[in-house]
Amino acid sequence: MKDQGPEGTPLTEQVLAWLITSQGRATAITVDAQGHVEDADGADAFIPPGEDPVS
């Protein structure tokens, strides 16, 4: 999969919240630059704040 961010950089989105199901599964809820909220089930990786993504 190709990087989909600006100028071919990794696409990043802020994690707004974590949804925890009754089975203990955690799903990140993200918000993009346009304010759209969705789940991050299709994310390739989660990176702690302040760390640079590794290509």
Steps between C-alpha positions, in 0.01 A plus 500: 500500500624845407526785752194722458604815687630828358790455255495119545555513876322261738138598558442593864185573694440596864349234727190659651399209725529126553185289473520191725250223426350259751737235358801719588581605141639855463429712192653842446254775402679761288431851374664625179602851395149565363336397829364167375475235772541129425653184640861414423446128435687534169806664657835343420661618825448709813781737594535669842471881502826677422661209313577516130332235283738247351457456124 
